């Protein structure tokens, strides 16, 4: 046998022997040569990136059931299309009429930054730019003076501006803050929820923001919240006095 033919025969024998070795017989993508991963294995080992909705963010926060958007029993004298913000219980209600409303979980102003009153929606914006108010910049001078609208913008996917105030109902790229007292007075929803509310609410629509304080007659201005035995909030009924 010539030298060339001998080399070919030896190579075939070596290849056939390797097929019987389970460690070497794995698909290429799963072979780990010298502690380094081939490109195919790196791709396979990486977690799949889920298809995210408009309101999702990298932190993957999910709202607890009581803060998720849902239709609830809700008695009020406010007209259908009105918005009522229950600040102490971190709920926003879009009045449907007929004793029903859509309830959204919200984030509200932190201590010292809550407010109450009646406003109207002065204007609406999709993926709004953010210009921090002067007083906010005084407290937090490190903030940018302007931020273009987009997924990373603190105002989120939509914003509705309330009267001539500095306050807005807007989205957030931090859904984990919903249910908390976190803002400088603005009312925030998840991006999914603000998109839903934005479609329903109209410019000129009424917005009632409740403080939760008691009036001179001692009547609570906040809704009465029904709870389970464990204390979890289940539904709300508002009866203005």
N, C-alpha and C positions, 0 to 999 in steps of 0.2 A: 504493500500500500504506500503510495507516495506520501510525502510529508504534508502536502496540502489536504489530501483526502483524510489523512489521520487526524489533522486538526479539526476538520469539519465533524468527523465522527465523535471525537471527544466532546465537542461543543454540544452536539445533540444529546449525548448521554448526560451531560451536566444539566441541560435544560430539563430533560425528562425527570431526573432525580429531584430537581427543585419543586416539581409539581406535586410531589408526594409530601412535601413539608408544609403543614397548615400555616405556619408562620409566614412563609414566603408565598403562599398560594392565594392570599387575599387580593381583592381588587386593588388596582393601583392607588385609588384615592385614599385607601386606608393603610397603606404601607407607611411606616415611620422610619425613614432612613436617617441615621446619625442624629436623632433627636429633632429633626426639622420636618415640618409638615408640608407636603406638596400643596399646590394651590387648590386642588380639588378638595383635599381634606379640610383645608382652612375654611372653604366655603361651606362645606357640610357641617362643620363644627359650629359655625356661627349661628346664633338663634335666628329664626325666621323673623323678618320685620313685618308685623301685622299691618293690614290696610287700615289706616286711621281715618276716623271721621274728622270733620272740620273742627270739632271741639276737643280732640285729643291732643295730648302733649307728651313729651318723652317720659314724664314721671309716671304715666299710666294710671293716675289716680282715678278711682271709681267712687262715685257718691254712694253713701248708704241709702237704703230704700226710702227713708223718710224725706230725703232731700232731692229725690228724683222727680222729674216732671210728671205730674199726674192730675187728673180731674178730680176735684173734691166737692163736697157739699159746702156751700158758702152763701150765707144770707147777708145781703147788704142792700142799702138804698141807692148805691152808686149805679150808674147806667152801665150797660154792657159796653165793653171796650175800655173801661176805666182800669187803672192799675192801682193796687193798694199794696204798700210795702209794710210788712209787719217786722219792724226792725228788731225787737227783742227776741223774736223766735226765728229770725233769719229766713223768712218766707216772703215771696212776692206772689201776688194773686192777679191774674188777668181775668176780669169779670166776664163771664159768658152770658149771664142772665139766667132766669129760671131757677135760681138757687144754686147755681154751679159756677165754678171758676177753675182755671188751670193754675195749679200751684207749682212754683219753682223754688228750689233751694238757692239761697243767695249768700254772699259775703257782704257785711255792712261795715260802717265806720267803727274804728276802735274807740276805746274809752276817751271821751273828750272831743270826739269828732262826729258823733251822731247828731242828727237834726230831725225836725219834723215840720210838716206844712203841706200846702197844696200847690202844685206846679202843673204846668202843661209841657208836653213834648214840643220843644221849639224847632228842632231839626233832627235828622237822622243821618248816619254816615256808615258806609261799609268800609271795613278795614281802615278805621280812622287813624290819622296822624295824632301823635301825642305831644302836646305842649304843656309841661307842668306849670301850674299856677304859681304866681310870684311867691305866695306865702309858703307853698310847698318847697320851693327852691331855697327860701330862707332857712327852713328847717333841715333840708337835705341838699346842701349846695353841690354835692357830687353828682346830682342827677343831670342827665342831658337836657339841653334847652329845647331840643326838638328831636322827635323820633318818627321816622316814616312808618306808616301803617304796614302791618304784615304779621305773620305768625308769632314773631318775637315781641310784638308791641304789647305793653301792659293793658291797653284798651281792648285787646282781642279782636274778634271778627266783626263786631258791630257796636255802635254807640248811639244812644238817644240822649240828647242834651236837654236839660230841664230848665225851662224859662230862661232868665238872664243870669242864673247862678253858675257856679263853677262845677256843679254836680252833674253826673251822668249815670245812666244805667248802661252798663257796658259788659263786654265779655272779659275773659281772663285766660292767660296762658298758664295759670296755676290753679287747676280745678281742685287741688287739695285744700285750698283756702275757703271753699264754699262751706257755709255753716259757721264761719268764724267772724270775729270782729277784727278786721284787718286793714281797712282802707282809711283814707283821709276824708271820708264822707260819701264817696261814690258807692253805688250799688252794683255789685258784680254778679254775673251768672257764668256758668260754663259757656264756652263758645257754641256748643250745640243748642243750649237753651236760649241764648241771646238771639241766635239766628231764628229760632222758632218765634220768640216774642216779637222780634223786629218785623216779621212778616205780618203779624196780627195788629200791632199797635200803629196808630196813625199820628201824624203830625197834628198837634192841637189837642191830642188826647189828654185826659185828666190823670194826674198822678198824685195819690194821697200817701204821704209818708207818715207813719205813726211812730211816736217816740216811745210808747209803752208807759209813759208817766200817767199819774192819776190827775184828773181835773179837780176843780174846786169842790165838786159834789162827791168826790171820792170814787168816781166811776172809772174803771180801767179803760183806757183807749185802745189797748191791744186786744187781739182776739183771745177767746178762751180756747185752750188747747186740750183736746182729749188725748189721754195717754193710756197705754196698756199698763198692766200691773208692774211691768219692768221699767216703766217710765219712758218708753220710746214714744215719740210724737207720732200720732197717726193721722189726725185730720184737724181742721180748724173751722170754726164758725164765727163770723164777725157780725155783730149786731150793733151798729152805731147808736150811741145815745145822744 
